[in-house]
Structure formats: structure tokens, C-alpha cells
Amino acid sequence: MGRKYSQLKEKRENLKFGFVALISLSALILCNSCASVPSRTKAVPVTAILGAFNDEVVMLEEQLAGKQEQKIEGIRFATGKLKARKVVVAWTGIGKVNAAMTTTLLIDHFRPNQVIFTGIAGGINPELFPGDVVIGAKTAQHDLGMLTPSGLEHEGVVNPVTHRQNPVFFHADVRLLKLAELAARQVKLEKTKTGSTERTPRIIKGVIVTGDVFVASTYKCAELRKTLGADAVEMEGAAVAQICHQQGIPYLVIRGISDRAGDKSLEDLGKYLKIAARNSAALVTEMLESISSQHAVEMSK
């Protein structure tokens, strides 16, 4: 009886030792695993800048520090730093479909914190002239809705993410809008010449409308001004705004006026395209200065 008790006691001690060893080994493995996993750091914020064609983005690409290029599904994206801010710049191509495609690829691969669209537009507001810049407080697709006997009734399509109907007007991100207004007070725009007269361009906050047609019609200008309160018309901005709205990404559309969108718009476009693109890009660059400064302040807290 005494012998059996001794054997039982010995087995219990061995079992206890094995259990302790197992716990110790597990703890050691866990510690080693934790040590091998790098500590998580906050992702560096990225600002995306888009333009419909090369002249609208080339002057921004040329300023990139540490520029790198890559193609995704045939679309070229350039990354680097501009005004100490990490940015990705891309040329979308003309039209709503091209703009939406490039924006979708951009969001999927680069996860930007905000998207800014820069480029040219036709001026609808009669007080706007070539070289002026419009900050898009809101954007709308002027060719989207229901065509009835009395005309086009503007309405948004259903958002496939939320299954709710999109608004007719997409409102710009409040923070980006304020930064653009601040930059507008500091940026120096390139002056324009009409004959022998030199003019200093102005910057306004207004309504930008988008459609898959190049507007060169005084009649159409009057219609867009009346029905949508449009200040400028172009072919990509609201499509980018819709994608960003549906994905919850802050966005802003900025456009330099290249023509009056009237019967002589093609003539004006040839004269003022580049200066309009440069003035729009200048405002975006000035904005990045403020964005970088604000980020630095936030990181120091």
C-alpha cells in the first residue's frame, strides 16, 4: 500500500512538472512571436492630385521630390513629395468614365487621405474670365437625370455602397474648402493679356458642373447657369466627386478658366489653356503648403 502511494505521488509530481514546463514553453513562444512582430506605426498621409490631361498635371509632377512612377492597369501614377507632403499624381484622361476609372484605381492602390482634382474649365459665370480660378464648393453632373418632355430633370443615381440615392450636388470637404480659401489669399496667379490689356485673375468659390460634352454654346451656358447655378463647366470633376463621396474620402475640385464656354470657346481655349492650368496648379500647390503645416502641428501634439 505504501509502495503504491509512493508511485502515485511520483506520477503526480511528474505531471505537475510537465504542466509547468508546458506553460513556460508557451510563454516563451508567445514572447518570441511578439518580439518578431514590428510595432505598428501610423500610415503616412497621402494627398492625391488628378488632372484630365498632361498639361494639367505635368507642372506638379516636375516639382515632385523623390519621384517614382508605376503603371496600374495601364494608367501611370507618379508618387513623391510636394511641399513636404506625400502625394500621388495621375492623368485621368478626358471624360467621366476615364476619371471614375482612374480614381477607383487610385483609391484601391494608394488609399489617399484626400483627393484634389485640378485643371481647366469653361467659365459660365459672366463675371469670370480666362485665367480666373473656381474652387468647387459643390459639383453636379449636368447630363445626369431623367429626360422628360419638359426637359432634363436632374437627379442622382443610387449609391451602390449605401443603397441610398446620391444627391444632385456633391459638396466639397469642408476642411479642404477652407484650406483652398486660405491659399487663395496667398497664392500669386499668372496675369492674363487681352490685346494690350493685362489683367490680374481672381479666385471665387462656386458651382462646377460636369458632363460628357465639351460646351461651346452660349445657349447651353445660359441653361446651365439658370438650372444649376453653374459658374464653370468641365468633363470630369463630379465623376471624381461621386466616387469619393461613395467611398467616404474628402475631395475638392479646382478649375482654372480657359474659355467662356460660349460660341468662341475653342478660340479662347487655344490661347489660355496653359495659363489656366498653371493657375489652378498654383492654388493646389499653395494648399499643400497649408496641409503640410497643419499635419506637422497635429503630429507635434
C-alpha positions in Angstrom: 0.0 0.0 0.0 2.9 2.3 0.9 4.6 1.5 -2.3 1.6 2.3 -4.4 1.1 5.6 -2.6 4.7 6.5 -3.4 4.3 5.6 -7.1 1.1 7.7 -7.3 2.8 10.6 -5.6 5.7 10.4 -8.0 3.3 10.4 -11.0 1.6 13.5 -9.7 4.9 15.3 -9.3 5.9 14.4 -12.8 2.6 15.6 -14.2 2.9 18.9 -12.2 6.4 19.4 -13.6 5.3 18.7 -17.1 2.4 21.1 -16.9 4.7 23.9 -15.5 7.2 23.2 -18.3 4.4 23.4 -20.9 3.2 26.8 -19.6 6.8 28.1 -19.5 7.4 27.0 -23.1 4.1 28.5 -24.3 5.0 31.8 -22.7 8.5 31.7 -24.3 7.0 31.1 -27.7 4.5 33.9 -27.2 7.2 36.4 -26.2 9.3 35.5 -29.1 6.4 35.8 -31.5 5.5 39.2 -30.1 9.1 40.3 -30.4 9.2 39.3 -34.1 6.2 41.4 -35.0 7.1 45.0 -35.7 5.3 47.7 -33.8 2.5 49.3 -35.8 3.1 52.9 -37.0 0.6 55.3 -38.4 0.5 55.3 -42.1 2.0 58.4 -43.8 -0.9 60.6 -45.1 -1.2 60.8 -48.8 -2.8 63.6 -50.9 -3.9 62.5 -54.4 -3.9 65.1 -57.2 -5.7 64.3 -60.5 -5.9 66.1 -63.8 -7.7 65.2 -67.1 -4.7 65.6 -69.4 -1.0 66.0 -69.2 -0.8 69.8 -69.3 -2.9 69.9 -66.1 -0.5 67.8 -64.0 2.9 68.0 -65.6 3.9 71.1 -63.7 3.1 69.4 -60.5 4.9 66.2 -61.4 8.0 68.3 -62.2 8.1 69.5 -58.6 8.0 66.1 -57.0 10.9 65.2 -54.8 11.9 61.5 -54.9 9.6 60.9 -57.8 8.7 57.4 -58.7 6.4 56.1 -61.4 4.3 53.0 -61.8 1.6 51.7 -64.1 -1.6 50.1 -62.8 -3.9 48.6 -65.4 -2.1 50.8 -68.0 -2.6 54.1 -66.0 0.6 55.9 -64.9 0.8 57.1 -61.3 3.7 59.3 -60.0 4.5 59.4 -56.3 6.8 61.6 -54.3 6.8 64.7 -52.1 5.5 68.1 -52.8 5.8 70.8 -50.2 6.9 68.1 -47.7 3.6 66.3 -48.3 3.5 62.7 -49.7 1.4 62.9 -52.9 0.3 60.7 -55.8 -0.3 62.4 -59.2 -2.2 61.0 -62.1 -3.5 61.9 -65.5 -7.1 60.5 -65.8 -7.9 61.1 -69.4 -10.9 63.2 -70.6 -14.5 62.4 -69.6 -16.4 61.0 -66.7 -15.7 57.3 -67.3 -12.0 57.8 -67.6 -12.0 60.0 -64.5 -14.0 57.5 -62.5 -11.8 54.5 -63.5 -8.6 56.3 -62.6 -10.0 57.5 -59.3 -11.1 54.0 -58.4 -7.6 52.5 -59.2 -6.1 55.3 -57.2 -8.2 54.7 -54.1 -7.7 51.0 -54.2 -3.9 51.1 -54.5 -2.8 54.2 -52.7 -5.5 54.8 -50.0 -5.3 58.6 -50.2 -6.5 60.7 -47.3 -7.9 63.3 -49.7 -8.3 63.8 -53.5 -7.9 67.1 -55.3 -8.8 67.5 -59.0 -7.1 70.3 -60.8 -7.4 71.6 -64.4 -9.3 73.8 -66.8 -12.9 74.6 -67.3 -15.2 76.8 -69.3 -16.5 79.9 -67.5 -20.3 80.2 -67.3 -20.5 82.9 -64.7 -20.4 86.1 -66.8 -18.0 87.7 -64.3 -15.4 85.1 -64.9 -12.6 85.5 -67.5 -9.7 83.3 -68.7 -7.1 82.9 -66.0 -9.6 83.1 -63.1 -9.9 80.1 -60.8 -13.1 78.5 -59.4 -12.9 76.5 -56.1 -15.7 73.9 -56.4 -17.9 74.3 -53.2 -20.1 71.8 -54.9 -20.3 69.8 -58.2 -23.0 68.2 -60.2 -23.4 66.2 -63.4 -25.4 68.3 -65.7 -26.2 65.5 -68.1 -27.5 63.0 -65.5 -31.2 62.5 -64.7 -34.5 61.9 -66.4 -35.3 63.3 -69.8 -38.9 64.4 -69.9 -41.0 66.3 -72.5 -40.3 69.5 -70.5 -36.5 68.9 -70.3 -33.9 67.2 -68.2 -34.8 66.7 -64.5 -31.5 66.4 -62.6 -31.3 63.6 -60.1 -28.6 61.4 -58.6 -28.2 57.7 -59.1 -28.4 55.1 -56.3 -25.2 54.7 -54.3 -24.2 51.0 -54.6 -22.5 51.2 -51.2 -25.3 52.6 -49.1 -28.2 51.8 -51.5 -29.4 55.4 -51.0 -29.9 57.9 -53.8 -26.9 60.2 -54.3 -27.6 64.0 -54.2 -27.6 66.1 -57.3 -24.8 68.2 -55.8 -21.8 66.8 -54.2 -20.4 69.2 -51.5 -16.7 69.5 -51.2 -14.9 68.6 -48.0 -15.3 71.5 -45.5 -11.6 71.3 -44.4 -10.2 71.2 -47.9 -12.5 74.1 -48.9 -11.2 76.2 -46.0 -7.6 75.4 -46.9 -8.3 76.4 -50.5 -9.8 79.7 -49.4 -6.8 80.4 -47.2 -4.4 79.5 -50.1 -6.4 81.8 -52.4 -5.4 84.8 -50.2 -1.7 84.0 -50.5 -1.2 82.5 -54.0 0.2 84.6 -56.8 -1.6 83.8 -60.1 -0.2 84.4 -63.5 -1.7 87.5 -65.2 -3.5 87.3 -68.5 -3.5 89.6 -71.5 -6.4 90.5 -73.7 -4.9 92.6 -76.5 -2.8 95.3 -74.8 -4.7 95.0 -71.5 -3.1 93.0 -68.7 -5.5 91.5 -66.0 -4.9 90.0 -62.6 -7.0 86.9 -62.3 -9.4 86.3 -59.4 -10.4 83.3 -57.4 -14.0 82.5 -56.4 -15.8 79.7 -54.6 -18.7 78.4 -56.7 -20.5 75.6 -58.5 -18.8 73.4 -61.1 -20.8 71.2 -63.3 -19.7 68.1 -65.3 -20.8 66.4 -68.4 -19.6 64.2 -71.2 -19.7 67.1 -73.8 -17.4 70.0 -74.5 -19.6 73.0 -74.1 -19.1 75.6 -76.8 -22.5 77.1 -76.8 -23.7 80.4 -75.4 -27.3 79.0 -75.3 -26.1 76.0 -73.2 -24.2 78.2 -70.9 -27.3 80.2 -70.1 -29.2 77.0 -69.5 -26.6 75.6 -67.0 -26.5 78.9 -65.3 -30.2 79.0 -64.9 -30.9 75.4 -63.9 -27.9 74.5 -61.8 -26.4 77.9 -60.9 -23.2 76.8 -62.6 -20.1 79.0 -62.5 -17.9 76.7 -64.6 -18.3 73.6 -66.8 -15.9 70.7 -67.4 -15.9 66.9 -68.1 -14.6 65.1 -65.0 -15.0 66.7 -61.6 -18.4 65.5 -60.5 -17.5 61.9 -61.5 -14.5 62.0 -59.2 -16.6 63.6 -56.5 -19.2 60.8 -56.8 -16.5 58.1 -56.4 -15.0 59.9 -53.4 -18.5 60.5 -51.9 -19.4 56.9 -52.1 -16.1 55.8 -50.5 -16.1 58.4 -47.8 -12.9 60.2 -49.0 -12.5 64.0 -48.7 -12.3 65.7 -52.1 -12.1 69.1 -53.8 -12.3 70.2 -57.4 -10.4 73.3 -58.5 -10.6 74.7 -62.1 -8.8 77.4 -63.9 -10.9 79.2 -66.5 -9.6 78.6 -70.0 -12.6 80.0 -72.0 -16.1 81.4 -71.7 -17.8 78.1 -72.8 -19.6 80.1 -75.5 -19.6 80.2 -79.3 -15.9 81.3 -79.4 -14.6 78.9 -76.7 -12.3 76.9 -78.9 -10.5 80.1 -80.0 -10.0 81.1 -76.3 -9.0 77.6 -75.3 -6.0 77.7 -77.6 -4.9 81.0 -76.1 -5.5 80.4 -72.4 -5.3 76.6 -71.8 -1.8 76.6 -70.3 -2.2 79.6 -68.2 -5.5 78.4 -66.8 -3.9 75.0 -66.0 -0.9 76.7 -64.3 -3.1 79.0 -62.2 -5.2 76.0 -61.0 -2.0 74.1 -60.2 -0.5 77.1 -58.3 -3.5 77.2 -56.0 -3.2 73.4 -55.4 0.5 73.8 -54.6 -0.3 76.6 -52.1 -2.9 74.4 -50.5 -0.3 71.6 -50.0 1.8 74.1 -48.0 -1.0 74.6 -45.6 -1.9 70.9 -45.5 1.7 70.0 -44.6 1.9 72.7 -41.9 -1.3 71.5 -40.3 -0.2 67.9 -40.3 3.1 68.9 -38.7 1.2 70.7 -35.9 -1.1 67.7 -35.4 1.9 65.3 -35.1 3.6 67.6 -32.6 0.7 67.4 -30.1 
